[in-house]
Amino acid sequence: DGVQVVSHVASDNVAGGRLAADALARSLASRGTVAIIDHPEVESVIARVRGFEERLAAAYPEMRVVAKLSGRGSKDIAFRTAEDVLQAHPDLDGIFGINDDSALGALAAVEKAGRAGRVTLVGFDAVPEARAAIRDGQIHADVVQQPRSIGRQTIEVVDDYLAGKPVPPRSLIPC
C-alpha cells in the first residue's frame, strides 16, 4: 500500500489476442469452432482473451467460441481442461491457449484423443518447448512478446522520471 504507479510498461495484450485470432483464422480458413483455455484471474490474460474474442466477432463471423474454460495457466490443468473440451465438442477445430503452458497442455490432450492434425493450436509467449512444437508442426502459431523492448522502454521511462521529465502513464509494446 501507499505505492503510486507513475507509468506502466507492458505488452499490448489486447493486440496480442487479436494476433492469436488472426493466426487461428488463417489456419482454419476463417470458419469453425474454437475453444479458449483461459486464466481469467490474470489481468494480462483478460486483455488477451478480450482481443481474441473481439477480433473473432468483428472479422470472422463464421468462427465461434464454443468453450472458454480455465486452465489456470498450468500445463497439467490445461491438459485436463482440454480433455473435457474435446469430449464435449468432438467437432472442435481450434484452441487458443492463453500462454504456452496452456497450449502445450492442450496439445497433449489433442494427441491423447487421437486428434492431432485436426485441432489447430495457437499459444502465447514462444517459450522454447512451444517453439519446438511449432517447428514440428504440432502447434500452428504463437504470439511473441518483446521483453527486450519492454525492458528498454522501462529504463527510458525510469530515466525520464528521475530527470523530472513527464512520462506516459502507460506504454504498450507490440507483440
Secondary structure, 3 states (H helix, E strand, C coil): CCCCCCCEEEECHHHHHHHHHHHHHHHCCCEEEEEEEECCCCHHHHHHHHHHHHHHHHHCCEEEEEEEEECCCCHHHHHHHHHHHHHHCCCCCEEEECCHHHHHHHHHHHHHCCCCCCCEEEEECCCHHHHHHHHCCCCCEEECCCHHHHHHHHHHHHHHHHCCCCCCCEEEECC
